[in-house]
Amino acid sequence: MAMESKYDHNKVESDIYKRWEEAGAFAPRTEKQTNGETNQRKGPFTILMPPPNANASLHAGHGMYTIDDIMIRYRRMQGYSAQWIPGRDHAGFETQFVYEKHLAKEGKSRLDFDRQTLYDNIAKFVEDNSGLIYEQFPPTRILG
């Protein structure tokens, strides 16, 4: 069998990830007591993830998430039940400003739409521009 010229992660990584989950690789470490039972060594540890704004498509590799990711993984290795809780877009004014710039490129204005249509369009814009980062969470298991 010849080796592929390019690595295709889709062919192998999902199986590896599934085996890790089944083996409990992402679960917090436990400590055996003298009676043979296991229980959590430490309590919960949680970090609220800063929510991405809808003004650009962020991904989990952005520097703003690196320290939180390291802290969660480190605490999980120490036995804490660590979880990284994602926020959602919170910058309504900035989102509207960015969306209006997007409309201007199309030769449109927010005043061209009734309130509900504008709201629905902005909600779709936010969803489209924040989806990438949320899609990356399950494969990296940073959420616990």
HELIX and SHEET records of a PDB file:
HELIX    1   1 HIS A    9  GLU A   22  1                                  14    
HELIX    2   2 GLY A   63  MET A   77  1                                  15    
HELIX    3   3 GLY A   92  LYS A  105  1                                  14    
HELIX    4   4 ARG A  110  ASP A  112  5                                   3    
HELIX    5   5 ARG A  115  THR A  140  1                                  26    
SHEET    1   A 2 THR A  30  LYS A  32  0                                        
SHEET    2   A 2 THR A  38  GLN A  40 -1                                        
SHEET    1   B 2 PRO A  44  LEU A  48  0                                        
SHEET    2   B 2 SER A  81  ILE A  85  1                                        
END                                                                             
